[in-house]
Amino acid sequence: MHAPSDPLMRHAGATLAEQLAARFGERIDQGLLRPGARLPSVRDCAARYRVSPATVVAAYDRLQAQGLVQAQAQRGFFV
């Protein structure tokens, strides 16, 4: 994954976690992230999007609640 082409908006109507979850959700829906693909680690994703690790965890938890990703203990999050 590359750095975001357009940064998350800090004063948008949605939280940073909601925006990040929406970005990954769109990539999954578009087939850019296929079943079995591993999402970036929480630390890597936080650095790339310039957000806190807690924001990434919240975004990944949101994707998990939507049934788009699964957490695997000690391995990360997968589509």
Residue pairs with C-beta under 8 A, 6 or more apart in sequence:
1 40
1 45
1 48
2 48
3 48
4 23
4 48
4 49
7 49
7 50
8 16
8 19
8 20
8 49
8 50
8 51
9 19
10 16
12 19
14 22
15 58
16 49
16 51
16 55
16 59
17 55
17 56
17 58
17 59
17 62
18 59
18 62
20 45
20 49
20 51
20 55
20 56
20 59
21 58
21 59
21 60
21 62
21 63
21 66
24 33
24 39
24 59
24 63
24 68
24 69
25 63
25 66
25 68
27 33
28 63
28 68
28 69
28 79
33 39
33 79
34 79
35 79
36 78
36 79
37 78
37 79
38 75
38 76
38 77
38 78
39 45
39 60
39 69
39 76
39 77
39 78
39 79
40 48
41 76
42 53
42 56
42 57
42 60
43 53
45 56
46 52
46 53
46 55
46 56
49 55
49 56
60 69
60 71
60 77
63 69
63 77
64 70
64 71
64 77
68 79
69 77
69 78
69 79
70 77
70 78
71 77
72 78
